[in-house]
Amino acid sequence: MPVINWRALSLTMFIILLISLIWEVTLALPYGWWDFQDQAMVGIRITAWSRLPIEEVCVWIAVTYATVIVYEIARRWQSSGKRIIHALMG
């Protein structure tokens, strides 16, 4: 999308990944506050990070990107002045 501020997105994604990694890898998984069901996972785990499933990192990246996309869509809809059905469906 040409309207996305890629530097801001990159910074936000970095901060989200950093906070999530600190939380999950240093606190939640080692202390057993929660864990993941092995049968529901792909099976690729990052062993250096308390056996963190690779899906968890992919979810953090996808959620950050999806949040930016939803924000840009809502911003374009608001600036168009149209009703939401008209703006999204044409």
PDB file of N, CA, C and O in Angstrom, chain B, residues numbered from 101:
ATOM      1  N   MET B 101       0.844  -1.185   0.000  1.00  0.00           N
ATOM      2  CA  MET B 101       0.000   0.000   0.000  1.00  0.00           C
ATOM      3  C   MET B 101       0.886   1.243   0.000  1.00  0.00           C
ATOM      4  O   MET B 101       1.839   1.328   0.775  1.00  0.00           O
ATOM      5  N   PRO B 102       0.582   2.184  -0.845  1.00  0.00           N
ATOM      6  CA  PRO B 102       1.428   3.375  -0.916  1.00  0.00           C
ATOM      7  C   PRO B 102       1.248   4.337   0.253  1.00  0.00           C
ATOM      8  O   PRO B 102       2.066   5.240   0.430  1.00  0.00           O
ATOM      9  N   VAL B 103       0.204   4.168   1.052  1.00  0.00           N
ATOM     10  CA  VAL B 103      -0.037   5.116   2.144  1.00  0.00           C
ATOM     11  C   VAL B 103       0.562   4.666   3.472  1.00  0.00           C
ATOM     12  O   VAL B 103       0.493   5.405   4.454  1.00  0.00           O
ATOM     13  N   ILE B 104       1.136   3.496   3.524  1.00  0.00           N
ATOM     14  CA  ILE B 104       1.687   2.988   4.777  1.00  0.00           C
ATOM     15  C   ILE B 104       3.052   3.625   5.024  1.00  0.00           C
ATOM     16  O   ILE B 104       3.900   3.667   4.133  1.00  0.00           O
ATOM     17  N   ASN B 105       3.245   4.105   6.210  1.00  0.00           N
ATOM     18  CA  ASN B 105       4.541   4.626   6.626  1.00  0.00           C
ATOM     19  C   ASN B 105       5.382   3.425   7.056  1.00  0.00           C
ATOM     20  O   ASN B 105       5.261   2.944   8.183  1.00  0.00           O
ATOM     21  N   TRP B 106       6.226   2.950   6.157  1.00  0.00           N
ATOM     22  CA  TRP B 106       6.956   1.714   6.387  1.00  0.00           C
ATOM     23  C   TRP B 106       7.967   1.837   7.515  1.00  0.00           C
ATOM     24  O   TRP B 106       8.231   0.857   8.211  1.00  0.00           O
ATOM     25  N   ARG B 107       8.536   3.013   7.708  1.00  0.00           N
ATOM     26  CA  ARG B 107       9.477   3.181   8.827  1.00  0.00           C
ATOM     27  C   ARG B 107       8.751   3.075  10.160  1.00  0.00           C
ATOM     28  O   ARG B 107       9.257   2.458  11.097  1.00  0.00           O
ATOM     29  N   ALA B 108       7.573   3.670  10.250  1.00  0.00           N
ATOM     30  CA  ALA B 108       6.793   3.578  11.484  1.00  0.00           C
ATOM     31  C   ALA B 108       6.321   2.149  11.722  1.00  0.00           C
ATOM     32  O   ALA B 108       6.336   1.662  12.852  1.00  0.00           O
ATOM     33  N   LEU B 109       5.900   1.478  10.644  1.00  0.00           N
ATOM     34  CA  LEU B 109       5.488   0.081  10.780  1.00  0.00           C
ATOM     35  C   LEU B 109       6.654  -0.787  11.251  1.00  0.00           C
ATOM     36  O   LEU B 109       6.480  -1.646  12.116  1.00  0.00           O
ATOM     37  N   SER B 110       7.829  -0.567  10.691  1.00  0.00           N
ATOM     38  CA  SER B 110       9.002  -1.347  11.087  1.00  0.00           C
ATOM     39  C   SER B 110       9.353  -1.117  12.555  1.00  0.00           C
ATOM     40  O   SER B 110       9.665  -2.063  13.278  1.00  0.00           O
ATOM     41  N   LEU B 111       9.302   0.127  12.991  1.00  0.00           N
ATOM     42  CA  LEU B 111       9.587   0.430  14.395  1.00  0.00           C
ATOM     43  C   LEU B 111       8.546  -0.218  15.308  1.00  0.00           C
ATOM     44  O   LEU B 111       8.897  -0.807  16.331  1.00  0.00           O
ATOM     45  N   THR B 112       7.282  -0.110  14.945  1.00  0.00           N
ATOM     46  CA  THR B 112       6.219  -0.718  15.748  1.00  0.00           C
ATOM     47  C   THR B 112       6.371  -2.226  15.810  1.00  0.00           C
ATOM     48  O   THR B 112       6.224  -2.827  16.874  1.00  0.00           O
ATOM     49  N   MET B 113       6.665  -2.838  14.669  1.00  0.00           N
ATOM     50  CA  MET B 113       6.839  -4.288  14.638  1.00  0.00           C
ATOM     51  C   MET B 113       8.025  -4.712  15.500  1.00  0.00           C
ATOM     52  O   MET B 113       7.953  -5.720  16.203  1.00  0.00           O
ATOM     53  N   PHE B 114       9.111  -3.950  15.451  1.00  0.00           N
ATOM     54  CA  PHE B 114      10.276  -4.245  16.278  1.00  0.00           C
ATOM     55  C   PHE B 114       9.937  -4.158  17.759  1.00  0.00           C
ATOM     56  O   PHE B 114      10.328  -5.032  18.533  1.00  0.00           O
ATOM     57  N   ILE B 115       9.218  -3.119  18.162  1.00  0.00           N
ATOM     58  CA  ILE B 115       8.861  -2.948  19.574  1.00  0.00           C
ATOM     59  C   ILE B 115       7.931  -4.067  20.031  1.00  0.00           C
ATOM     60  O   ILE B 115       8.114  -4.617  21.117  1.00  0.00           O
ATOM     61  N   ILE B 116       6.928  -4.414  19.208  1.00  0.00           N
ATOM     62  CA  ILE B 116       6.002  -5.496  19.553  1.00  0.00           C
ATOM     63  C   ILE B 116       6.756  -6.817  19.697  1.00  0.00           C
ATOM     64  O   ILE B 116       6.540  -7.558  20.656  1.00  0.00           O
ATOM     65  N   LEU B 117       7.638  -7.106  18.745  1.00  0.00           N
ATOM     66  CA  LEU B 117       8.419  -8.345  18.821  1.00  0.00           C
ATOM     67  C   LEU B 117       9.315  -8.364  20.054  1.00  0.00           C
ATOM     68  O   LEU B 117       9.424  -9.390  20.726  1.00  0.00           O
ATOM     69  N   LEU B 118       9.947  -7.253  20.353  1.00  0.00           N
ATOM     70  CA  LEU B 118      10.830  -7.185  21.517  1.00  0.00           C
ATOM     71  C   LEU B 118      10.064  -7.409  22.823  1.00  0.00           C
ATOM     72  O   LEU B 118      10.478  -8.214  23.657  1.00  0.00           O
ATOM     73  N   ILE B 119       8.960  -6.703  22.996  1.00  0.00           N
ATOM     74  CA  ILE B 119       8.167  -6.849  24.221  1.00  0.00           C
ATOM     75  C   ILE B 119       7.597  -8.258  24.328  1.00  0.00           C
ATOM     76  O   ILE B 119       7.618  -8.857  25.404  1.00  0.00           O
ATOM     77  N   SER B 120       7.091  -8.787  23.225  1.00  0.00           N
ATOM     78  CA  SER B 120       6.516 -10.128  23.246  1.00  0.00           C
ATOM     79  C   SER B 120       7.571 -11.184  23.553  1.00  0.00           C
ATOM     80  O   SER B 120       7.320 -12.115  24.318  1.00  0.00           O
ATOM     81  N   LEU B 121       8.736 -11.039  22.961  1.00  0.00           N
ATOM     82  CA  LEU B 121       9.805 -11.995  23.240  1.00  0.00           C
ATOM     83  C   LEU B 121      10.251 -11.928  24.696  1.00  0.00           C
ATOM     84  O   LEU B 121      10.448 -12.959  25.338  1.00  0.00           O
ATOM     85  N   ILE B 122      10.407 -10.731  25.206  1.00  0.00           N
ATOM     86  CA  ILE B 122      10.803 -10.595  26.610  1.00  0.00           C
ATOM     87  C   ILE B 122       9.763 -11.248  27.511  1.00  0.00           C
ATOM     88  O   ILE B 122      10.107 -11.973  28.445  1.00  0.00           O
ATOM     89  N   TRP B 123       8.502 -10.989  27.230  1.00  0.00           N
ATOM     90  CA  TRP B 123       7.437 -11.552  28.057  1.00  0.00           C
ATOM     91  C   TRP B 123       7.377 -13.065  27.941  1.00  0.00           C
ATOM     92  O   TRP B 123       7.430 -13.774  28.946  1.00  0.00           O
ATOM     93  N   GLU B 124       7.268 -13.558  26.719  1.00  0.00           N
ATOM     94  CA  GLU B 124       7.079 -14.999  26.510  1.00  0.00           C
ATOM     95  C   GLU B 124       8.308 -15.805  26.901  1.00  0.00           C
ATOM     96  O   GLU B 124       8.207 -16.788  27.636  1.00  0.00           O
ATOM     97  N   VAL B 125       9.464 -15.388  26.409  1.00  0.00           N
ATOM     98  CA  VAL B 125      10.666 -16.215  26.519  1.00  0.00           C
ATOM     99  C   VAL B 125      11.304 -16.141  27.895  1.00  0.00           C
ATOM    100  O   VAL B 125      11.846 -17.137  28.374  1.00  0.00           O
ATOM    101  N   THR B 126      11.253 -14.989  28.537  1.00  0.00           N
ATOM    102  CA  THR B 126      11.920 -14.882  29.830  1.00  0.00           C
ATOM    103  C   THR B 126      10.988 -15.083  31.020  1.00  0.00           C
ATOM    104  O   THR B 126      11.449 -15.364  32.126  1.00  0.00           O
ATOM    105  N   LEU B 127       9.692 -14.942  30.805  1.00  0.00           N
ATOM    106  CA  LEU B 127       8.783 -15.071  31.945  1.00  0.00           C
ATOM    107  C   LEU B 127       7.753 -16.187  31.781  1.00  0.00           C
ATOM    108  O   LEU B 127       7.711 -17.114  32.590  1.00  0.00           O
ATOM    109  N   ALA B 128       6.932 -16.105  30.751  1.00  0.00           N
ATOM    110  CA  ALA B 128       5.766 -16.983  30.658  1.00  0.00           C
ATOM    111  C   ALA B 128       6.129 -18.449  30.452  1.00  0.00           C
ATOM    112  O   ALA B 128       5.629 -19.310  31.175  1.00  0.00           O
ATOM    113  N   LEU B 129       6.976 -18.744  29.499  1.00  0.00           N
ATOM    114  CA  LEU B 129       7.315 -20.147  29.224  1.00  0.00           C
ATOM    115  C   LEU B 129       8.227 -20.768  30.284  1.00  0.00           C
ATOM    116  O   LEU B 129       7.936 -21.871  30.746  1.00  0.00           O
ATOM    117  N   PRO B 130       9.322 -20.106  30.691  1.00  0.00           N
ATOM    118  CA  PRO B 130      10.187 -20.751  31.692  1.00  0.00           C
ATOM    119  C   PRO B 130       9.505 -20.997  33.044  1.00  0.00           C
ATOM    120  O   PRO B 130       9.775 -22.000  33.704  1.00  0.00           O
ATOM    121  N   TYR B 131       8.631 -20.090  33.449  1.00  0.00           N
ATOM    122  CA  TYR B 131       7.958 -20.259  34.735  1.00  0.00           C
ATOM    123  C   TYR B 131       6.698 -21.109  34.646  1.00  0.00           C
ATOM    124  O   TYR B 131       6.055 -21.381  35.660  1.00  0.00           O
ATOM    125  N   GLY B 132       6.345 -21.530  33.431  1.00  0.00           N
ATOM    126  CA  GLY B 132       5.203 -22.413  33.260  1.00  0.00           C
ATOM    127  C   GLY B 132       3.864 -21.721  33.408  1.00  0.00           C
ATOM    128  O   GLY B 132       2.868 -22.372  33.723  1.00  0.00           O
ATOM    129  N   TRP B 133       3.818 -20.418  33.188  1.00  0.00           N
ATOM    130  CA  TRP B 133       2.553 -19.708  33.290  1.00  0.00           C
ATOM    131  C   TRP B 133       1.606 -20.138  32.191  1.00  0.00           C
ATOM    132  O   TRP B 133       0.390 -20.123  32.382  1.00  0.00           O
ATOM    133  N   TRP B 134       2.142 -20.521  31.041  1.00  0.00           N
ATOM    134  CA  TRP B 134       1.366 -21.164  30.000  1.00  0.00           C
ATOM    135  C   TRP B 134       2.297 -21.917  29.085  1.00  0.00           C
ATOM    136  O   TRP B 134       3.515 -21.748  29.123  1.00  0.00           O
ATOM    137  N   ASP B 135       1.696 -22.753  28.259  1.00  0.00           N
ATOM    138  CA  ASP B 135       2.463 -23.545  27.307  1.00  0.00           C
ATOM    139  C   ASP B 135       1.598 -23.738  26.070  1.00  0.00           C
ATOM    140  O   ASP B 135       0.459 -23.275  26.020  1.00  0.00           O
ATOM    141  N   PHE B 136       2.134 -24.409  25.097  1.00  0.00           N
ATOM    142  CA  PHE B 136       1.432 -24.613  23.841  1.00  0.00           C
ATOM    143  C   PHE B 136       1.171 -26.097  23.653  1.00  0.00           C
ATOM    144  O   PHE B 136       1.967 -26.932  24.083  1.00  0.00           O
ATOM    145  N   GLN B 137       0.057 -26.426  23.011  1.00  0.00           N
ATOM    146  CA  GLN B 137      -0.276 -27.823  22.756  1.00  0.00           C
ATOM    147  C   GLN B 137       0.520 -28.312  21.555  1.00  0.00           C
ATOM    148  O   GLN B 137       0.372 -27.792  20.449  1.00  0.00           O
ATOM    149  N   ASP B 138       1.361 -29.313  21.776  1.00  0.00           N
ATOM    150  CA  ASP B 138       2.235 -29.805  20.713  1.00  0.00           C
ATOM    151  C   ASP B 138       1.466 -30.334  19.510  1.00  0.00           C
ATOM    152  O   ASP B 138       1.914 -30.151  18.378  1.00  0.00           O
ATOM    153  N   GLN B 139       0.328 -30.982  19.716  1.00  0.00           N
ATOM    154  CA  GLN B 139      -0.431 -31.545  18.603  1.00  0.00           C
ATOM    155  C   GLN B 139      -1.059 -30.462  17.727  1.00  0.00           C
ATOM    156  O   GLN B 139      -1.438 -30.743  16.590  1.00  0.00           O
ATOM    157  N   ALA B 140      -1.179 -29.234  18.228  1.00  0.00           N
ATOM    158  CA  ALA B 140      -1.760 -28.143  17.452  1.00  0.00           C
ATOM    159  C   ALA B 140      -0.699 -27.294  16.745  1.00  0.00           C
ATOM    160  O   ALA B 140      -1.042 -26.382  15.993  1.00  0.00           O
ATOM    161  N   MET B 141       0.561 -27.579  16.974  1.00  0.00           N
ATOM    162  CA  MET B 141       1.649 -26.796  16.410  1.00  0.00           C
ATOM    163  C   MET B 141       2.243 -27.481  15.181  1.00  0.00           C
ATOM    164  O   MET B 141       2.068 -28.683  14.983  1.00  0.00           O
ATOM    165  N   VAL B 142       2.941 -26.711  14.368  1.00  0.00           N
ATOM    166  CA  VAL B 142       3.621 -27.247  13.192  1.00  0.00           C
ATOM    167  C   VAL B 142       4.760 -28.171  13.626  1.00  0.00           C
ATOM    168  O   VAL B 142       5.052 -29.159  12.952  1.00  0.00           O
ATOM    169  N   GLY B 143       5.383 -27.858  14.720  1.00  0.00           N
ATOM    170  CA  GLY B 143       6.464 -28.688  15.233  1.00  0.00           C
ATOM    171  C   GLY B 143       7.819 -28.013  15.195  1.00  0.00           C
ATOM    172  O   GLY B 143       8.799 -28.573  15.688  1.00  0.00           O
ATOM    173  N   ILE B 144       7.897 -26.826  14.621  1.00  0.00           N
ATOM    174  CA  ILE B 144       9.164 -26.091  14.600  1.00  0.00           C
ATOM    175  C   ILE B 144       9.202 -25.196  15.825  1.00  0.00           C
ATOM    176  O   ILE B 144       8.364 -24.309  15.990  1.00  0.00           O
ATOM    177  N   ARG B 145      10.175 -25.438  16.673  1.00  0.00           N
ATOM    178  CA  ARG B 145      10.326 -24.661  17.902  1.00  0.00           C
ATOM    179  C   ARG B 145      11.705 -24.040  17.949  1.00  0.00           C
ATOM    180  O   ARG B 145      12.677 -24.624  17.469  1.00  0.00           O
ATOM    181  N   ILE B 146      11.789 -22.864  18.523  1.00  0.00           N
ATOM    182  CA  ILE B 146      13.069 -22.185  18.696  1.00  0.00           C
ATOM    183  C   ILE B 146      13.599 -22.594  20.070  1.00  0.00           C
ATOM    184  O   ILE B 146      13.162 -22.070  21.095  1.00  0.00           O
ATOM    185  N   THR B 147      14.534 -23.522  20.081  1.00  0.00           N
ATOM    186  CA  THR B 147      14.984 -24.107  21.349  1.00  0.00           C
ATOM    187  C   THR B 147      15.734 -23.106  22.220  1.00  0.00           C
ATOM    188  O   THR B 147      15.674 -23.200  23.446  1.00  0.00           O
ATOM    189  N   ALA B 148      16.425 -22.166  21.629  1.00  0.00           N
ATOM    190  CA  ALA B 148      17.155 -21.180  22.426  1.00  0.00           C
ATOM    191  C   ALA B 148      16.223 -20.236  23.176  1.00  0.00           C
ATOM    192  O   ALA B 148      16.631 -19.588  24.140  1.00  0.00           O
ATOM    193  N   TRP B 149      14.995 -20.162  22.740  1.00  0.00           N
ATOM    194  CA  TRP B 149      14.012 -19.289  23.379  1.00  0.00           C
ATOM    195  C   TRP B 149      12.957 -20.111  24.087  1.00  0.00           C
ATOM    196  O   TRP B 149      11.768 -19.942  23.817  1.00  0.00           O
ATOM    197  N   SER B 150      13.348 -20.977  24.965  1.00  0.00           N
ATOM    198  CA  SER B 150      12.441 -21.795  25.782  1.00  0.00           C
ATOM    199  C   SER B 150      11.468 -22.602  24.937  1.00  0.00           C
ATOM    200  O   SER B 150      10.300 -22.753  25.296  1.00  0.00           O
ATOM    201  N   ARG B 151      11.950 -23.117  23.823  1.00  0.00           N
ATOM    202  CA  ARG B 151      11.141 -23.923  22.907  1.00  0.00           C
ATOM    203  C   ARG B 151       9.891 -23.174  22.417  1.00  0.00           C
ATOM    204  O   ARG B 151       8.804 -23.747  22.345  1.00  0.00           O
ATOM    205  N   LEU B 152      10.059 -21.910  22.090  1.00  0.00           N
ATOM    206  CA  LEU B 152       8.966 -21.082  21.579  1.00  0.00           C
ATOM    207  C   LEU B 152       8.556 -21.559  20.190  1.00  0.00           C
ATOM    208  O   LEU B 152       9.415 -21.684  19.317  1.00  0.00           O
ATOM    209  N   PRO B 153       7.267 -21.830  19.955  1.00  0.00           N
ATOM    210  CA  PRO B 153       6.828 -22.252  18.620  1.00  0.00           C
ATOM    211  C   PRO B 153       6.975 -21.123  17.604  1.00  0.00           C
ATOM    212  O   PRO B 153       6.741 -19.957  17.924  1.00  0.00           O
ATOM    213  N   ILE B 154       7.355 -21.468  16.403  1.00  0.00           N
ATOM    214  CA  ILE B 154       7.550 -20.472  15.348  1.00  0.00           C
ATOM    215  C   ILE B 154       6.239 -19.772  15.005  1.00  0.00           C
ATOM    216  O   ILE B 154       6.257 -18.631  14.544  1.00  0.00           O
ATOM    217  N   GLU B 155       5.107 -20.430  15.220  1.00  0.00           N
ATOM    218  CA  GLU B 155       3.806 -19.824  14.940  1.00  0.00           C
ATOM    219  C   GLU B 155       3.571 -18.579  15.786  1.00  0.00           C
ATOM    220  O   GLU B 155       2.919 -17.635  15.340  1.00  0.00           O
ATOM    221  N   GLU B 156       4.097 -18.578  16.993  1.00  0.00           N
ATOM    222  CA  GLU B 156       3.897 -17.442  17.891  1.00  0.00           C
ATOM    223  C   GLU B 156       4.542 -16.175  17.320  1.00  0.00           C
ATOM    224  O   GLU B 156       3.942 -15.100  17.359  1.00  0.00           O
ATOM    225  N   VAL B 157       5.729 -16.298  16.804  1.00  0.00           N
ATOM    226  CA  VAL B 157       6.407 -15.156  16.204  1.00  0.00           C
ATOM    227  C   VAL B 157       5.658 -14.701  14.950  1.00  0.00           C
ATOM    228  O   VAL B 157       5.524 -13.500  14.714  1.00  0.00           O
ATOM    229  N   CYS B 158       5.175 -15.639  14.151  1.00  0.00           N
ATOM    230  CA  CYS B 158       4.403 -15.290  12.943  1.00  0.00           C
ATOM    231  C   CYS B 158       3.114 -14.566  13.304  1.00  0.00           C
ATOM    232  O   CYS B 158       2.694 -13.655  12.591  1.00  0.00           O
ATOM    233  N   VAL B 159       2.485 -14.962  14.399  1.00  0.00           N
ATOM    234  CA  VAL B 159       1.251 -14.291  14.839  1.00  0.00           C
ATOM    235  C   VAL B 159       1.541 -12.851  15.226  1.00  0.00           C
ATOM    236  O   VAL B 159       0.766 -11.957  14.884  1.00  0.00           O
ATOM    237  N   TRP B 160       2.641 -12.605  15.932  1.00  0.00           N
ATOM    238  CA  TRP B 160       2.981 -11.230  16.320  1.00  0.00           C
ATOM    239  C   TRP B 160       3.185 -10.353  15.098  1.00  0.00           C
ATOM    240  O   TRP B 160       2.724  -9.212  15.071  1.00  0.00           O
ATOM    241  N   ILE B 161       3.865 -10.865  14.096  1.00  0.00           N
ATOM    242  CA  ILE B 161       4.109 -10.093  12.878  1.00  0.00           C
ATOM    243  C   ILE B 161       2.805  -9.863  12.126  1.00  0.00           C
ATOM    244  O   ILE B 161       2.551  -8.749  11.668  1.00  0.00           O
ATOM    245  N   ALA B 162       1.976 -10.889  11.991  1.00  0.00           N
ATOM    246  CA  ALA B 162       0.715 -10.774  11.251  1.00  0.00           C
ATOM    247  C   ALA B 162      -0.253  -9.804  11.930  1.00  0.00           C
ATOM    248  O   ALA B 162      -0.918  -9.023  11.250  1.00  0.00           O
ATOM    249  N   VAL B 163      -0.337  -9.845  13.235  1.00  0.00           N
ATOM    250  CA  VAL B 163      -1.255  -8.958  13.957  1.00  0.00           C
ATOM    251  C   VAL B 163      -0.818  -7.508  13.815  1.00  0.00           C
ATOM    252  O   VAL B 163      -1.655  -6.626  13.625  1.00  0.00           O
ATOM    253  N   THR B 164       0.471  -7.254  13.903  1.00  0.00           N
ATOM    254  CA  THR B 164       0.960  -5.883  13.735  1.00  0.00           C
ATOM    255  C   THR B 164       0.651  -5.366  12.338  1.00  0.00           C
ATOM    256  O   THR B 164       0.185  -4.237  12.188  1.00  0.00           O
ATOM    257  N   TYR B 165       0.903  -6.169  11.322  1.00  0.00           N
ATOM    258  CA  TYR B 165       0.627  -5.763   9.944  1.00  0.00           C
ATOM    259  C   TYR B 165      -0.878  -5.572   9.715  1.00  0.00           C
ATOM    260  O   TYR B 165      -1.289  -4.595   9.089  1.00  0.00           O
ATOM    261  N   ALA B 166      -1.688  -6.490  10.212  1.00  0.00           N
ATOM    262  CA  ALA B 166      -3.140  -6.395  10.032  1.00  0.00           C
ATOM    263  C   ALA B 166      -3.706  -5.156  10.727  1.00  0.00           C
ATOM    264  O   ALA B 166      -4.639  -4.535  10.219  1.00  0.00           O
ATOM    265  N   THR B 167      -3.154  -4.796  11.871  1.00  0.00           N
ATOM    266  CA  THR B 167      -3.610  -3.598  12.578  1.00  0.00           C
ATOM    267  C   THR B 167      -3.371  -2.354  11.736  1.00  0.00           C
ATOM    268  O   THR B 167      -4.228  -1.473  11.673  1.00  0.00           O
ATOM    269  N   VAL B 168      -2.223  -2.275  11.096  1.00  0.00           N
ATOM    270  CA  VAL B 168      -1.921  -1.129  10.236  1.00  0.00           C
ATOM    271  C   VAL B 168      -2.866  -1.093   9.046  1.00  0.00           C
ATOM    272  O   VAL B 168      -3.355  -0.021   8.690  1.00  0.00           O
ATOM    273  N   ILE B 169      -3.137  -2.225   8.422  1.00  0.00           N
ATOM    274  CA  ILE B 169      -4.029  -2.275   7.274  1.00  0.00           C
ATOM    275  C   ILE B 169      -5.447  -1.849   7.663  1.00  0.00           C
ATOM    276  O   ILE B 169      -6.075  -1.070   6.946  1.00  0.00           O
ATOM    277  N   VAL B 170      -5.951  -2.346   8.781  1.00  0.00           N
ATOM    278  CA  VAL B 170      -7.301  -1.967   9.242  1.00  0.00           C
ATOM    279  C   VAL B 170      -7.350  -0.471   9.552  1.00  0.00           C
ATOM    280  O   VAL B 170      -8.336   0.195   9.236  1.00  0.00           O
ATOM    281  N   TYR B 171      -6.296   0.056  10.166  1.00  0.00           N
ATOM    282  CA  TYR B 171      -6.248   1.484  10.462  1.00  0.00           C
ATOM    283  C   TYR B 171      -6.295   2.304   9.177  1.00  0.00           C
ATOM    284  O   TYR B 171      -7.037   3.283   9.104  1.00  0.00           O
ATOM    285  N   GLU B 172      -5.525   1.930   8.173  1.00  0.00           N
ATOM    286  CA  GLU B 172      -5.505   2.677   6.915  1.00  0.00           C
ATOM    287  C   GLU B 172      -6.852   2.605   6.198  1.00  0.00           C
ATOM    288  O   GLU B 172      -7.294   3.593   5.612  1.00  0.00           O
ATOM    289  N   ILE B 173      -7.499   1.458   6.241  1.00  0.00           N
ATOM    290  CA  ILE B 173      -8.822   1.334   5.623  1.00  0.00           C
ATOM    291  C   ILE B 173      -9.832   2.227   6.342  1.00  0.00           C
ATOM    292  O   ILE B 173     -10.618   2.919   5.694  1.00  0.00           O
ATOM    293  N   ALA B 174      -9.816   2.214   7.669  1.00  0.00           N
ATOM    294  CA  ALA B 174     -10.742   3.053   8.435  1.00  0.00           C
ATOM    295  C   ALA B 174     -10.459   4.532   8.203  1.00  0.00           C
ATOM    296  O   ALA B 174     -11.387   5.338   8.133  1.00  0.00           O
ATOM    297  N   ARG B 175      -9.203   4.890   8.083  1.00  0.00           N
ATOM    298  CA  ARG B 175      -8.849   6.289   7.839  1.00  0.00           C
ATOM    299  C   ARG B 175      -9.331   6.746   6.467  1.00  0.00           C
ATOM    300  O   ARG B 175      -9.849   7.853   6.323  1.00  0.00           O
ATOM    301  N   ARG B 176      -9.159   5.896   5.466  1.00  0.00           N
ATOM    302  CA  ARG B 176      -9.642   6.249   4.126  1.00  0.00           C
ATOM    303  C   ARG B 176     -11.170   6.337   4.094  1.00  0.00           C
ATOM    304  O   ARG B 176     -11.735   7.203   3.426  1.00  0.00           O
ATOM    305  N   TRP B 177     -11.830   5.432   4.821  1.00  0.00           N
ATOM    306  CA  TRP B 177     -13.282   5.487   4.865  1.00  0.00           C
ATOM    307  C   TRP B 177     -13.742   6.782   5.537  1.00  0.00           C
ATOM    308  O   TRP B 177     -14.654   7.439   5.036  1.00  0.00           O
ATOM    309  N   GLN B 178     -13.136   7.157   6.646  1.00  0.00           N
ATOM    310  CA  GLN B 178     -13.513   8.376   7.358  1.00  0.00           C
ATOM    311  C   GLN B 178     -13.313   9.616   6.495  1.00  0.00           C
ATOM    312  O   GLN B 178     -14.141  10.526   6.511  1.00  0.00           O
ATOM    313  N   SER B 179     -12.216   9.652   5.742  1.00  0.00           N
ATOM    314  CA  SER B 179     -11.949  10.839   4.929  1.00  0.00           C
ATOM    315  C   SER B 179     -12.816  10.893   3.670  1.00  0.00           C
ATOM    316  O   SER B 179     -12.943  11.952   3.055  1.00  0.00           O
ATOM    317  N   SER B 180     -13.411   9.769   3.281  1.00  0.00           N
ATOM    318  CA  SER B 180     -14.240   9.773   2.071  1.00  0.00           C
ATOM    319  C   SER B 180     -15.611  10.401   2.318  1.00  0.00           C
ATOM    320  O   SER B 180     -16.227  10.926   1.390  1.00  0.00           O
ATOM    321  N   GLY B 181     -16.089  10.350   3.554  1.00  0.00           N
ATOM    322  CA  GLY B 181     -17.392  10.927   3.867  1.00  0.00           C
ATOM    323  C   GLY B 181     -18.563  10.040   3.472  1.00  0.00           C
ATOM    324  O   GLY B 181     -19.715  10.449   3.612  1.00  0.00           O
ATOM    325  N   LYS B 182     -18.297   8.851   2.987  1.00  0.00           N
ATOM    326  CA  LYS B 182     -19.360   7.931   2.572  1.00  0.00           C
ATOM    327  C   LYS B 182     -19.778   7.042   3.740  1.00  0.00           C
ATOM    328  O   LYS B 182     -19.066   6.900   4.734  1.00  0.00           O
ATOM    329  N   ARG B 183     -20.974   6.442   3.576  1.00  0.00           N
ATOM    330  CA  ARG B 183     -21.368   5.429   4.554  1.00  0.00           C
ATOM    331  C   ARG B 183     -20.485   4.222   4.362  1.00  0.00           C
ATOM    332  O   ARG B 183     -19.940   4.022   3.276  1.00  0.00           O
ATOM    333  N   ILE B 184     -20.330   3.410   5.398  1.00  0.00           N
ATOM    334  CA  ILE B 184     -19.368   2.314   5.345  1.00  0.00           C
ATOM    335  C   ILE B 184     -19.693   1.283   4.268  1.00  0.00           C
ATOM    336  O   ILE B 184     -18.788   0.777   3.605  1.00  0.00           O
ATOM    337  N   ILE B 185     -20.974   0.968   4.089  1.00  0.00           N
ATOM    338  CA  ILE B 185     -21.368   0.002   3.063  1.00  0.00           C
ATOM    339  C   ILE B 185     -21.010   0.534   1.676  1.00  0.00           C
ATOM    340  O   ILE B 185     -20.506  -0.203   0.828  1.00  0.00           O
ATOM    341  N   HIS B 186     -21.270   1.793   1.460  1.00  0.00           N
ATOM    342  CA  HIS B 186     -20.976   2.412   0.169  1.00  0.00           C
ATOM    343  C   HIS B 186     -19.466   2.497  -0.074  1.00  0.00           C
ATOM    344  O   HIS B 186     -18.999   2.286  -1.193  1.00  0.00           O
ATOM    345  N   ALA B 187     -18.729   2.800   0.956  1.00  0.00           N
ATOM    346  CA  ALA B 187     -17.276   2.949   0.806  1.00  0.00           C
ATOM    347  C   ALA B 187     -16.603   1.606   0.550  1.00  0.00           C
ATOM    348  O   ALA B 187     -15.670   1.527  -0.249  1.00  0.00           O
ATOM    349  N   LEU B 188     -17.062   0.552   1.214  1.00  0.00           N
ATOM    350  CA  LEU B 188     -16.399  -0.744   1.083  1.00  0.00           C
ATOM    351  C   LEU B 188     -16.921  -1.566  -0.084  1.00  0.00           C
ATOM    352  O   LEU B 188     -16.161  -2.309  -0.705  1.00  0.00           O
ATOM    353  N   MET B 189     -18.198  -1.444  -0.389  1.00  0.00           N
ATOM    354  CA  MET B 189     -18.781  -2.286  -1.441  1.00  0.00           C
ATOM    355  C   MET B 189     -18.960  -1.567  -2.780  1.00  0.00           C
ATOM    356  O   MET B 189     -19.294  -2.193  -3.785  1.00  0.00           O
ATOM    357  N   GLY B 190     -18.739  -0.271  -2.788  1.00  0.00           N
ATOM    358  CA  GLY B 190     -18.791   0.470  -4.061  1.00  0.00           C
ATOM    359  C   GLY B 190     -20.061   1.087  -4.371  1.00  0.00           C
ATOM    360  O   GLY B 190     -20.199   1.727  -5.413  1.00  0.00           O
TER     361      GLY B 190
END
